[in-house]
Amino acid sequence: MSVKDPFEILADEITLIRRQIDQLQRTSLDRKEAEKLNAVVAQGLDRMAKVGPAVQSRIEQSLATAALDLRQHTVYAASEGAKEAIREAHLESIKAAGDLRKAAGEARREAWRWFGGFWVWLASAVLTGALLGVLAAFWITGRGDAREFGKYPRIFCEQAGGRIATNTEGYRFCGVWIDKLPEPK
């Protein structure tokens, strides 16, 4: 390796600078080319400016669609969850009703054993029938009397607390006073 003197070093550097300037001149634009490039870049920027709102609108539409889908899926999931909860509650209530029915049957059989079975049933049936018969007799008696009074008011008027009177046209009727008149002496 030989040592270069400063003059050779300076000549090498100037040569290198000259090559770089030549390369820059070959790659740099002249005025017309720069104006064309500027026009192309400006058109690209204009298109990008126009695309921006369209992209924004498309994004908003996509978000609205996604929100609608999310709402629909949420409502569907909630309704399916509610249906399943109702089904489970229904099954539990059916099971509880069966358990209560079984317990009531066992209690009825146990009561039947403890309270005499057939004889208790027979006595209660006879007593219930007698009670219903007495109530029916009182009810029918009152209705029968009213029916008979309607058929023969002349016969039953004084017994019911009324008086036979005649109106201005000559028709007789039974008048029943709400406030009793004093009895004639």
VONU-22132 format. One record per residue (C-alpha): residue number from 1; y, z, x. Coordinates in nm, 3 decimals. Each point is the difference from the previous one (the first is absolute). Layout:
<r mise="NUM" py="Y" pz="Z" px="X"/>
...
***
This chain:
<r mise="1" py="0.000" pz="0.000" px="0.000"/>
<r mise="2" py="0.325" pz="-0.100" px="0.143"/>
<r mise="3" py="0.324" pz="0.176" px="-0.059"/>
<r mise="4" py="0.262" pz="-0.211" px="-0.173"/>
<r mise="5" py="0.350" pz="0.013" px="0.112"/>
<r mise="6" py="0.271" pz="0.079" px="-0.253"/>
<r mise="7" py="0.112" pz="-0.362" px="-0.020"/>
<r mise="8" py="-0.347" pz="-0.116" px="-0.112"/>
<r mise="9" py="-0.016" pz="0.282" px="-0.254"/>
<r mise="10" py="0.339" pz="-0.105" px="-0.141"/>
<r mise="11" py="-0.112" pz="-0.365" px="-0.015"/>
<r mise="12" py="-0.320" pz="0.099" px="-0.186"/>
<r mise="13" py="0.196" pz="0.204" px="-0.252"/>
<r mise="14" py="0.250" pz="-0.281" px="-0.061"/>
<r mise="15" py="-0.291" pz="-0.241" px="-0.054"/>
<r mise="16" py="-0.155" pz="0.242" px="-0.246"/>
<r mise="17" py="0.331" pz="0.036" px="-0.188"/>
<r mise="18" py="0.038" pz="-0.379" px="-0.011"/>
<r mise="19" py="-0.348" pz="-0.039" px="-0.153"/>
<r mise="20" py="0.078" pz="0.264" px="-0.261"/>
<r mise="21" py="0.326" pz="-0.175" px="-0.093"/>
<r mise="22" py="-0.184" pz="-0.332" px="-0.032"/>
<r mise="23" py="-0.258" pz="0.160" px="-0.222"/>
<r mise="24" py="0.270" pz="0.161" px="-0.215"/>
<r mise="25" py="0.178" pz="-0.333" px="-0.036"/>
<r mise="26" py="-0.320" pz="-0.164" px="-0.112"/>
<r mise="27" py="-0.078" pz="0.273" px="-0.257"/>
<r mise="28" py="0.352" pz="0.067" px="-0.130"/>
<r mise="29" py="0.146" pz="-0.188" px="-0.296"/>
<r mise="30" py="0.298" pz="-0.223" px="-0.007"/>
<r mise="31" py="0.260" pz="0.032" px="-0.274"/>
<r mise="32" py="-0.167" pz="-0.232" px="-0.253"/>
<r mise="33" py="-0.336" pz="0.163" px="0.050"/>
<r mise="34" py="0.158" pz="0.345" px="-0.036"/>
<r mise="35" py="0.170" pz="-0.105" px="-0.329"/>
<r mise="36" py="-0.331" pz="-0.136" px="-0.133"/>
<r mise="37" py="-0.177" pz="0.319" px="0.100"/>
<r mise="38" py="0.277" pz="0.206" px="-0.163"/>
<r mise="39" py="-0.036" pz="-0.203" px="-0.324"/>
<r mise="40" py="-0.379" pz="0.047" px="-0.001"/>
<r mise="41" py="0.038" pz="0.375" px="0.062"/>
<r mise="42" py="0.266" pz="0.027" px="-0.275"/>
<r mise="43" py="-0.224" pz="-0.186" px="-0.246"/>
<r mise="44" py="-0.286" pz="0.232" px="0.089"/>
<r mise="45" py="0.221" pz="0.302" px="-0.054"/>
<r mise="46" py="0.118" pz="-0.138" px="-0.338"/>
<r mise="47" py="-0.360" pz="-0.054" px="-0.107"/>
<r mise="48" py="-0.089" pz="0.350" px="0.113"/>
<r mise="49" py="0.297" pz="0.137" px="-0.197"/>
<r mise="50" py="-0.124" pz="-0.185" px="-0.311"/>
<r mise="51" py="-0.359" pz="0.110" px="0.055"/>
<r mise="52" py="0.104" pz="0.366" px="0.029"/>
<r mise="53" py="0.092" pz="0.049" px="-0.371"/>
<r mise="54" py="-0.305" pz="-0.201" px="-0.107"/>
<r mise="55" py="-0.221" pz="0.219" px="0.215"/>
<r mise="56" py="0.175" pz="0.308" px="-0.139"/>
<r mise="57" py="-0.055" pz="-0.125" px="-0.357"/>
<r mise="58" py="-0.365" pz="-0.074" px="0.072"/>
<r mise="59" py="-0.047" pz="0.346" px="0.150"/>
<r mise="60" py="0.161" pz="0.159" px="-0.306"/>
<r mise="61" py="-0.228" pz="-0.204" px="-0.230"/>
<r mise="62" py="-0.303" pz="0.105" px="0.202"/>
<r mise="63" py="0.108" pz="0.365" px="-0.015"/>
<r mise="64" py="0.057" pz="-0.022" px="-0.378"/>
<r mise="65" py="-0.343" pz="-0.157" px="-0.047"/>
<r mise="66" py="-0.158" pz="0.267" px="0.218"/>
<r mise="67" py="0.180" pz="0.275" px="-0.197"/>
<r mise="68" py="-0.119" pz="-0.150" px="-0.331"/>
<r mise="69" py="-0.357" pz="-0.021" px="0.132"/>
<r mise="70" py="0.026" pz="0.359" px="0.121"/>
<r mise="71" py="0.124" pz="0.116" px="-0.343"/>
<r mise="72" py="-0.279" pz="-0.188" px="-0.177"/>
<r mise="73" py="-0.265" pz="0.139" px="0.232"/>
<r mise="74" py="0.146" pz="0.349" px="-0.036"/>
<r mise="75" py="-0.005" pz="-0.020" px="-0.381"/>
<r mise="76" py="-0.354" pz="-0.136" px="0.006"/>
<r mise="77" py="-0.117" pz="0.274" px="0.237"/>
<r mise="78" py="0.169" pz="0.269" px="-0.210"/>
<r mise="79" py="-0.150" pz="-0.129" px="-0.325"/>
<r mise="80" py="-0.347" pz="-0.025" px="0.156"/>
<r mise="81" py="0.040" pz="0.353" px="0.135"/>
<r mise="82" py="0.105" pz="0.126" px="-0.342"/>
<r mise="83" py="-0.293" pz="-0.177" px="-0.167"/>
<r mise="84" py="-0.241" pz="0.154" px="0.247"/>
<r mise="85" py="0.152" pz="0.345" px="-0.052"/>
<r mise="86" py="-0.031" pz="-0.039" px="-0.378"/>
<r mise="87" py="-0.363" pz="-0.114" px="0.038"/>
<r mise="88" py="-0.078" pz="0.302" px="0.217"/>
<r mise="89" py="0.176" pz="0.238" px="-0.241"/>
<r mise="90" py="-0.188" pz="-0.156" px="-0.293"/>
<r mise="91" py="-0.334" pz="0.041" px="0.177"/>
<r mise="92" py="0.086" pz="0.361" px="0.085"/>
<r mise="93" py="0.099" pz="0.075" px="-0.361"/>
<r mise="94" py="-0.323" pz="-0.158" px="-0.129"/>
<r mise="95" py="-0.197" pz="0.213" px="0.244"/>
<r mise="96" py="0.193" pz="0.312" px="-0.105"/>
<r mise="97" py="-0.057" pz="-0.080" px="-0.368"/>
<r mise="98" py="-0.374" pz="-0.036" px="0.065"/>
<r mise="99" py="-0.003" pz="0.334" px="0.182"/>
<r mise="100" py="0.188" pz="0.165" px="-0.289"/>
<r mise="101" py="-0.236" pz="-0.157" px="-0.256"/>
<r mise="102" py="-0.299" pz="0.131" px="0.194"/>
<r mise="103" py="0.157" pz="0.348" px="0.025"/>
<r mise="104" py="0.079" pz="0.001" px="-0.374"/>
<r mise="105" py="-0.360" pz="-0.095" px="-0.083"/>
<r mise="106" py="-0.129" pz="0.280" px="0.220"/>
<r mise="107" py="0.243" pz="0.248" px="-0.161"/>
<r mise="108" py="-0.104" pz="-0.114" px="-0.349"/>
<r mise="109" py="-0.370" pz="0.043" px="0.082"/>
<r mise="110" py="0.067" pz="0.341" px="0.151"/>
<r mise="111" py="0.203" pz="0.110" px="-0.304"/>
<r mise="112" py="-0.277" pz="-0.126" px="-0.226"/>
<r mise="113" py="-0.247" pz="0.220" px="0.188"/>
<r mise="114" py="0.225" pz="0.307" px="-0.003"/>
<r mise="115" py="0.119" pz="-0.016" px="-0.363"/>
<r mise="116" py="-0.323" pz="-0.060" px="-0.189"/>
<r mise="117" py="-0.026" pz="-0.375" px="-0.008"/>
<r mise="118" py="-0.107" pz="-0.141" px="-0.336"/>
<r mise="119" py="0.085" pz="0.303" px="-0.218"/>
<r mise="120" py="0.354" pz="0.018" px="0.133"/>
<r mise="121" py="0.041" pz="-0.371" px="-0.063"/>
<r mise="122" py="-0.139" pz="0.031" px="-0.352"/>
<r mise="123" py="0.220" pz="0.300" px="-0.087"/>
<r mise="124" py="0.311" pz="-0.170" px="0.137"/>
<r mise="125" py="-0.079" pz="-0.318" px="-0.195"/>
<r mise="126" py="-0.045" pz="0.198" px="-0.325"/>
<r mise="127" py="0.321" pz="0.197" px="0.056"/>
<r mise="128" py="0.194" pz="-0.317" px="0.081"/>
<r mise="129" py="-0.135" pz="-0.169" px="-0.313"/>
<r mise="130" py="0.089" pz="0.301" px="-0.217"/>
<r mise="131" py="0.353" pz="0.012" px="0.143"/>
<r mise="132" py="0.051" pz="-0.373" px="-0.059"/>
<r mise="133" py="-0.136" pz="0.039" px="-0.357"/>
<r mise="134" py="0.246" pz="0.280" px="-0.082"/>
<r mise="135" py="0.292" pz="-0.197" px="0.143"/>
<r mise="136" py="-0.103" pz="-0.312" px="-0.196"/>
<r mise="137" py="-0.029" pz="0.203" px="-0.322"/>
<r mise="138" py="0.354" pz="0.139" px="0.037"/>
<r mise="139" py="0.137" pz="-0.342" px="0.083"/>
<r mise="140" py="-0.178" pz="-0.177" px="-0.289"/>
<r mise="141" py="0.094" pz="0.274" px="-0.250"/>
<r mise="142" py="0.371" pz="-0.038" px="0.068"/>
<r mise="143" py="-0.016" pz="-0.378" px="-0.022"/>
<r mise="144" py="-0.211" pz="0.012" px="-0.314"/>
<r mise="145" py="0.249" pz="0.227" px="-0.176"/>
<r mise="146" py="0.287" pz="-0.228" px="0.090"/>
<r mise="147" py="-0.193" pz="-0.301" px="-0.125"/>
<r mise="148" py="-0.081" pz="0.168" px="-0.329"/>
<r mise="149" py="0.364" pz="0.111" px="-0.041"/>
<r mise="150" py="0.107" pz="-0.364" px="0.045"/>
<r mise="151" py="-0.248" pz="-0.116" px="-0.267"/>
<r mise="152" py="0.072" pz="0.274" px="-0.257"/>
<r mise="153" py="0.345" pz="0.147" px="0.068"/>
<r mise="154" py="0.033" pz="0.130" px="-0.360"/>
<r mise="155" py="-0.304" pz="0.228" px="0.051"/>
<r mise="156" py="0.079" pz="0.129" px="0.349"/>
<r mise="157" py="0.384" pz="0.010" px="-0.011"/>
<r mise="158" py="0.043" pz="0.363" px="-0.107"/>
<r mise="159" py="-0.291" pz="0.117" px="0.221"/>
<r mise="160" py="0.174" pz="-0.161" px="0.301"/>
<r mise="161" py="0.324" pz="0.188" px="-0.079"/>
<r mise="162" py="0.183" pz="-0.280" px="-0.176"/>
<r mise="163" py="0.143" pz="-0.052" px="-0.351"/>
<r mise="164" py="-0.038" pz="-0.300" px="-0.228"/>
<r mise="165" py="0.337" pz="-0.154" px="-0.077"/>
<r mise="166" py="0.130" pz="-0.313" px="-0.175"/>
<r mise="167" py="0.259" pz="-0.230" px="0.154"/>
<r mise="168" py="0.282" pz="-0.175" px="-0.188"/>
<r mise="169" py="-0.215" pz="-0.304" px="-0.076"/>
<r mise="170" py="-0.269" pz="0.210" px="-0.163"/>
<r mise="171" py="-0.258" pz="-0.004" px="0.276"/>
<r mise="172" py="-0.170" pz="0.329" px="0.083"/>
<r mise="173" py="-0.051" pz="0.111" px="0.358"/>
<r mise="174" py="-0.112" pz="0.302" px="0.198"/>
<r mise="175" py="0.283" pz="0.164" px="0.186"/>
<r mise="176" py="-0.087" pz="0.235" px="0.283"/>
<r mise="177" py="0.283" pz="0.222" px="0.109"/>
<r mise="178" py="0.038" pz="0.065" px="0.368"/>
<r mise="179" py="0.202" pz="0.317" px="-0.070"/>
<r mise="180" py="-0.176" pz="0.182" px="-0.282"/>
<r mise="181" py="0.189" pz="0.065" px="-0.323"/>
<r mise="182" py="-0.013" pz="0.349" px="-0.141"/>
<r mise="183" py="-0.275" pz="0.041" px="-0.258"/>
<r mise="184" py="0.129" pz="0.026" px="-0.361"/>
<r mise="185" py="-0.047" pz="0.353" px="-0.149"/>
***
